[in-house]
Amino acid sequence: MSKLVLFDFDGTLADTAPDLAAAANKQRGRRNMAPLPYEDYRPYASHGARGLLKIALDIEPGHPDYETCRQQFLEDYEQDMTTLTTLFPGVSELLSTLKAQGYAWGIVTNKMEYLAMPLVVHLGLYTDCVVTVGGDTTDHAKPHPAPLLHAARVAGVEPSQCVYVGDDQRDIIAGKAAGMATIVAAYGYCGQETALHAWEADAIAQSPQELWPAIQNWASAQQTSTAGQ
């Protein structure tokens, strides 16, 4: 039976934090506030506008200015989201290995499709990616399992034959709820102080180079389990 490797996008495949931080600092600049250092933003890059605006302006949903700031942030980001964004070192090699070894792979992100798809194309991922699911593709976003289950259906692979790789706890929650194996991308935007073992994923990868061995271990365990049935 074919196997599918699904990836989160921000902080897992792509290092998008520099462009996200720049967009957040533009919100400060609009208010004549000094920019914050990149390091302040990086741990929140997977949290989207909500997390970045909390750091930049100390506002959250419910604040009277939040929605206006959110829309401006997204417009600024859309206008300049490819300047500094790159794949993490080792990701290209990993994806080539997956293809060579006969694994299908796809992307499930909470980024809205109109932001995710141009980046997938810009980074050269579109050709081999069998499915891309954005935050608005289904009625629910992660940590709900719906986006992952949708990706599996589109790819024609049973959830039990899928593994999901992500750098946020909601990725692991969603993957487990979907009946998939899970791997933490600890090199992403988790934050150094995060107790990753408490997420109870199947594996933790400290670098993209550690993902392939983790995927192999999962596949081997699947084969052993199937043989024993």
N, C-alpha and C positions, 0 to 999 in steps of 0.2 A: 504494500500500500504506500502511496506517495506521502511525503512529509512536507510540511509547510513551516517555515520560520518567519514569524511576524515581528516587526520592530516598531517601537515607538520612534519618533523622529527627533524632536529637540532633545539634546542631551544623550542620545543613543546612537543614531546614525550621524547626525549633523551637529556641529558646534555652532548653534545659532545665537548664543548668548551675546556676542559682541554687537551684533546689529540690533538685538532687542534692547540692550543697555543703551545704545545710542538713541533709540527712539524714546526710551524712558527719560533720558537726560534732555531731550528736546522739550519735554513737558515742563521740566524745571526751567529751561531757558526761556520758555514763553512767559514765565512768571518771574523773570529776573533772579532766578536762584542759581547758585553755582552748581556745576555738574558733580555728581557723586562718582567715586571710583568704580571701575568695572567690577572689582571684587565684591562690592556691596550687592550687585545685581545677580551675579552668576548663580548663587544657590536658589534663586527664585525664577530662573529662566524657563523652567518647565511649568510654572504656575500661570503662565499667560499674563494678560493685561491686569488681572486682579492682583497677582503677586507683585508685578513690576511697579504698578501704580501705588501700591502700599509702601514700597521702598522709596519711590521717587517723590511722592507727594503726601504720603501718610493718609490716603483716603481709600475707602472701601465701598463696596456696594451698599447703598442706603444713604451715602453722603449725597447732598443735593447736586454736587458738581461731578459726581462719579461718571455718569453715563456720557456727559459731554467730553470729559477727559479721556474716557475709554475710546470713544469714536475718533478723537484727535490722535491718540496714540496709535490706533490701528491704521489710520490714514498715513501717518508719518512712517510707520514701519513698512507698510505696503510700498511706499515710494522709494524705500532704501533698505531692502532686506537681503540683498545679495552682495553687498560691498565686502563684508568681512566673514560671512558664513562659509564654512568649509566642511567637508566630511572629516570626522575624527581620523587621525593617523591609524592606518590598519583596516579601516572599514572597506575601502575599495578592494583590498586583497581578500578580505573575508567574503565579500559578495561574489568575487570571482571564484573562490574556492567552493562556495555553495553551488554555484552554477555548474562547475566542473564535476561536482560530486552528485549532481542530479537532484538537488534540493530546490524547491520553489521558495520564493521569499516575497514578502509584501510589507506594507507600512500601515500601521493603525495609529493615528495621532489625534489629539484633541484640537489641533490647529484647524481652523475653518478651511474648507476646500479651496476657497479663492486665494488663500495665502499658501496652503500646502502644495498645491499642484505646480505653481510656477517654480517653487524651490526644488521640487522633485525633478522637474525638467532641467533647471539650471545646473543641478549637481550631477546630471547624467545618469539618474537612477531610473528614468521612465521606461527605458527599453526592456530591461530584465525584470522589473517589478511587476508581479502578476496581479496585484490589487493594491489600491491606495484608498484608505478610509479616513475621512476627515472628521472633525468634531461635529459637523452638521450633516454627515452622510446618513446617519440613522436618527431616530427620535431621542436617543440618549448618548451621552459622552461617557468616557471612562470616569469613575470606576465601574460603571454599569458594563456588563459583558456584551451588550448588543453590538457594539462596533466590531469586536473580535469575532463574534459568531457570524456577523455579516461577511467579514473578510473570508472566513473559512468556507462559507456557502459559495461566495463568488469564485473562490479558487477550486471548489469541488473537493475539499479535503475535510475529513471528520475532525472535530475539535480535539479529540484524543490523539490525533496525529500531528498536532500543532504545538509549537513552543513559542512563547511570547517573551521578548526581550525589552526591558524598559528601565528607566532610571528613577521612577517615582513610585511611591507605595501604591498609588491608585492603579498603576500598570499591573502590579502583582495581584492586587485585589481583583481586577477585571479578568486577568488571565486565569486565576484559580476559579473564579465564578463561571468562566466559560468552559471549564474542564480541560484547560491546556496546561502544559508544563510551563514554568516561568524561570527566567534568568534575570538577575539584577545587573544592570550596566552601572557598576559602581564608579566608573570614571566620569559619569555624567554630572548632573546637577543635584545629586542627592544631598550634598553637604557633608563635610568630613566628620561631623559629630553624630550623624545619623546612625542608629543601631540597625544596620541592614539585616542582620540575622533574625531580628524580631519580625521581619516581613514574611519569613518562612517560605521563601522562594526555593526552587529546586537547586539553584546554583547562583553564585555571585562571581562576576567577572570584573577584575580590577583594571582591565584594559580591553580594547577590541581584539587584541591578539589572544586573549583568554576565552573569547566567545566560541571559537571553533572547537576546541577541546570540550567545552561544556556541552555544545550541541551534539558532538560525537558521543559523549557519555549518555546523554538523553536518548539518542537513537539506539545505542547499544542496549540500554535498559528496556526500551520498547520492544526490541527484537527478542530479548530474553523472556520478557513477560508474555509475548505472543507465542513463543515456542513452548512455554510451560502450560499454556491453556489447552 
